[in-house]
Amino acid sequence: MCVTSDTTAQLGSLAGAMRSESPVTLHQWHRAEIWRTGKGILMKVDRQSWVESQLISIRGPLTEPGMLYIGGYDGNLPHHLAMLSGFHGCMKKIRLNGRSIAFRPEHGQHIRECGADPCAAAGCPRSCSSTNDDFVCLCEWPKHGKTCDKTNMALMLLCPFLTPIRE
């Protein structure tokens, strides 16, 4: 699972937020385990220590009992939960309390198939940085533009002493 280090969970009229012990690396699969008993909830990411929390009651039910929201909820949440953004990433082999669960597209919102790293096909001549679904080429001066395909000749004429560093 590619995960952010914050996790929110809403179950019936209970809600909670948890943060992994350490940040996770981007563009790599991670194993996240979440176990729930009553209001108690445990989470473990990769080989980090277990993180423990309690779910809290919120005003009125979010939906019928037994529903599980992973990553976010568009309804009214307490202030400390509403500040957190939803999940960004890919999930596979979802299990709840050790049992496999299947997600159906008709039960989700803002969900699409997982894709490859945007930098993989970007064509950046040097290096690339990606955020969510977009990429930015990290250009060598005086190149610029989405794929470093533009050159700022005016800057080169004004600043001829600035030359690129060669490795």
N, C-alpha and C positions, 0 to 999 in steps of 0.2 A: 504494500500500500504506500503510495506517495502521500505523506501527510504533512500538515502544518503542525506546529508544536502545541496548538490550542485545539481542544476538542469540546464541542457542546453536545449535550444529549437532552432530549425532551421525551418523557414517557408519560402519557396521560396528562395529569395536572402537576407532574413533578418535572423539575428542570435542574440542570447542573452544568458546570464548566470545569474542565480539567486541563492542566498543562503538563506535558511530558517533563521529565527531570532535566533533560538537555535538549537543545535544538536538534532537529533532524536535517540531514543533507538533502538537497534538491536533486531531482532526476534520478533517484535510486529507490528501489522498492524497500519498504520497511514492514516489519511485522508488528502490528498493534493488537493487543488483547484487551478486551473490555468485559468485565464480569459485573453483574448486578444481582443483589439480593435485597429485597425491600427497598429502603432508601439508600443503602450502601452501594457504592460503585468503586470498582478498582480498574486501573488502566496501567498497562505496561507496554512500552515501545522498544522494540529490538531487545537488547540485553540490559536496558536500564532497569532501575529499581521500580517496584510497583508504586503507583501514586494512588492515594485513597481519598475519597470525598463523600459527601452526603448530598443527595438530591434534595431540593427544597420545594415546598408547595408554592404554586403561583396562582394568581386570580383565575378561577374558573378553568375548566378543562380545555386543553388545546384541541382535542378531538376525542373520538371515542376511546375508551380504555384499551390498552394493549398496543397502541400505535407507537412506533419508534421513528424519531427524526434524527438523522445523522448529518451533521454539518451546518444546520441552520433551520430556522423556522420564520416564516414571513409574518406571523401574528405578533401580538403584544407580549413582550417578555419583560421581566424585571430589568431595571437600568443596567446592572452589572453584567447581564447576559446579552442585552441588546447591543452593547458596544462591540461584541465580538463578531467578526465576519464569518461567513460560512466556509465550508470545506472547499479547497481547491486541490484537485489531484485525481488520482485513479484509485479504484478499489477493486479487489478481486478476492474470491474465497472468503466471503463474509460469514462469520459464525457469531452467534449470540449465546453466551453461557455454554459454549462448547458445541452448540448445534448449528449446522449449516442453515442459512436463510437465503432466500432468493429475492432479488429486487426485480420488480416488473416496471418497464418504462412508463406504463400508464399511471403508476403510483408516485412518480417523481416529478420534480420541477427543475428546470434549468440544468438538465442532464444531457450529456452527449457522450459519444464514444471517446475513449482516451486515444490520444495521438502520440506521436513521437516528439522528442525535444525539438522545439522550433528552430534551434540553431543547427540541427542536423542537415537541413536542406537550405540553409540561409545563403550559402555561398560567400561568406565573409572571407576576405583575403588573409586576415590575421587571426583575430579572435572574436568571440561572440558572447553576448550575455542574453539570457532569456528571462522573462517574467510572464507567468501564466501562459498565454497563447502567442505571444509576440517575441520578436528578437530585436536586438540592437547590435550592429557591428561595431567593434571597438577599433576605430581607424587609426592609422599612423598618419601623423601630421605631414602634409597639409591636406590630406584626403578627408572627405566627409560625405554625408549622405547615408541613406538606409543601408547600402551595401558598399560604402566607401568608393563609390563610382564618380564622385565629384572632387575637383581640386580647386582650392581658392587661390587663384593666381595673384590677386591683389595682395593678400597677406604674404605670399612668397616674395613679391617685389618690395613690400614695406619692411619685411623682416628677413632678409636673406641670411642672416647669421643663425637663424633657427633651422637646423637641419635634423632630419630624423636620426635617431640612434640605431645603429645596425648591431645586430647580435652576432 
